[in-house]
Amino acid sequence: MSDQGELARMRRSYRTARLEAADVDADPIAQVSRWLADAAAADLREPNAMVLATVGGDGLPSARTVLLRAIDAEGLVFYTSYRGRKAAELAANPQAALLFPWVDLERQVAVRGTVAKVTAAESDAYFASRPRGSQLGAWASEQSTVVPGRAAFERRLGELDSRWHDTAVPRPDDWGGYRVSPVEVELWQGRPDRLHDRLRYRCNADGWTLERLSP
Ligand SMILES: Cc1cc2nc3c(=O)[nH]c(=O)nc-3n(C[C@H](O)[C@H](O)[C@H](O)COP(=O)(O)O)c2cc1C
């Protein structure tokens, strides 16, 4: 970016769609599934990519992209190492935020919720469905640790490949899924003049309430 003015001049008006309470599903999971289907139909690159924010014991938030691998009545599931930084932060504070930045659709979905590991059976089933290279990669990498270079884990990948050359690669115990169970889900649809539509679901004793938020 050549100068700060260029950033300040980047400006689009959002005119694609609108968002009314009457048009959305009373269940936020069903609604997010609907918008996921729209994102997939729009041929977005990685429509299931979402930013995961966590806060560990030091109070300093961290964010990174992960891929949504399942969505059901209980929540949204992603898979990762149980030993990396996000895992340590989730162990200290099992709460997270998720964000789908569907900018091309002038939409975002923001989720806040509590986090728990999925069952070992769910992780096994998902791990078994992954390509062999990704399965070996899960063994070869100690996620989030400092390494001197790529050579060591590329060598390790070769060793692991020989170790299981004629059998299925088992799931490492320290690799699996987390499920984010939403307590709050916000849908955002861009509108002209920055008067965007924001609808927020909140979980309460009777189910979900839906409110409109000021943009
Ligand atoms: C498009 C995209 C998808 C990603 N999907 C995953 C994923 O599903 N699981 C994962 O562990 N890391 C995924 N990553 C890498 C993470 O963003 C991150 O670098 C890694 O999980 C380490 O995070 P941590 O050190 O905070 O634990 C993805 C990155 C990108 C850019």
The ligand as an SDF file (V2000), in Angstrom:
LIG
                    3D

 31 33  0  0  0  0  0  0  0  0999 V2000
   -7.7110  -21.0060    5.2930 C   0  0  0  0  0  0  0  0  0  0  0  0
   -7.0620  -21.5800    6.5290 C   0  0  0  0  0  0  0  0  0  0  0  0
   -7.6060  -22.6890    7.1340 C   0  0  0  0  0  0  0  0  0  0  0  0
   -7.0240  -23.2340    8.2810 C   0  0  0  0  0  0  0  0  0  0  0  0
   -7.6380  -24.3040    8.8740 N   0  0  0  0  0  0  0  0  0  0  0  0
   -7.0990  -24.8050   10.0200 C   0  0  0  0  0  0  0  0  0  0  0  0
   -7.7930  -25.8560   10.7150 C   0  0  0  0  0  0  0  0  0  0  0  0
   -8.8950  -26.2960   10.3530 O   0  0  0  0  0  0  0  0  0  0  0  0
   -7.1970  -26.3430   11.8480 N   0  0  0  0  0  0  0  0  0  0  0  0
   -6.0050  -25.8590   12.3220 C   0  0  0  0  0  0  0  0  0  0  0  0
   -5.5190  -26.3460   13.3340 O   0  0  0  0  0  0  0  0  0  0  0  0
   -5.3650  -24.8480   11.6890 N   0  0  0  0  0  0  0  0  0  0  0  0
   -5.8910  -24.3080   10.5640 C   0  0  0  0  0  0  0  0  0  0  0  0
   -5.2560  -23.2560    9.9320 N   0  0  0  0  0  0  0  0  0  0  0  0
   -4.0010  -22.7330   10.5250 C   0  0  0  0  0  0  0  0  0  0  0  0
   -4.3670  -21.8270   11.7020 C   0  0  0  0  0  0  0  0  0  0  0  0
   -4.8010  -20.5700   11.2240 O   0  0  0  0  0  0  0  0  0  0  0  0
   -3.2090  -21.6430   12.7120 C   0  0  0  0  0  0  0  0  0  0  0  0
   -2.0410  -21.1780   12.0610 O   0  0  0  0  0  0  0  0  0  0  0  0
   -2.8580  -22.9240   13.4590 C   0  0  0  0  0  0  0  0  0  0  0  0
   -4.0270  -23.6610   13.7920 O   0  0  0  0  0  0  0  0  0  0  0  0
   -2.0420  -22.6410   14.7280 C   0  0  0  0  0  0  0  0  0  0  0  0
   -2.8130  -21.8460   15.5980 O   0  0  0  0  0  0  0  0  0  0  0  0
   -2.4380  -21.6630   17.1460 P   0  0  0  0  0  0  0  0  0  0  0  0
   -0.9390  -21.5030   17.1970 O   0  0  0  0  0  0  0  0  0  0  0  0
   -3.1650  -20.4350   17.5910 O   0  0  0  0  0  0  0  0  0  0  0  0
   -2.9030  -22.9020   17.8700 O   0  0  0  0  0  0  0  0  0  0  0  0
   -5.8390  -22.6730    8.8100 C   0  0  0  0  0  0  0  0  0  0  0  0
   -5.2970  -21.5240    8.2010 C   0  0  0  0  0  0  0  0  0  0  0  0
   -5.9060  -20.9860    7.0940 C   0  0  0  0  0  0  0  0  0  0  0  0
   -5.3390  -19.7350    6.4980 C   0  0  0  0  0  0  0  0  0  0  0  0
  1  2  1  0
  2  3  1  0
  2 30  2  0
  3  4  2  0
  4  5  1  0
  4 28  1  0
  5  6  2  0
  6  7  1  0
  6 13  1  0
  7  8  2  0
  7  9  1  0
  9 10  1  0
 10 11  2  0
 10 12  1  0
 12 13  2  0
 13 14  1  0
 14 15  1  0
 14 28  1  0
 15 16  1  0
 16 17  1  0
 16 18  1  0
 18 19  1  0
 18 20  1  0
 20 21  1  0
 20 22  1  0
 22 23  1  0
 23 24  1  0
 24 25  2  0
 24 26  1  0
 24 27  1  0
 28 29  2  0
 29 30  1  0
 30 31  1  0
M  END
$$$$
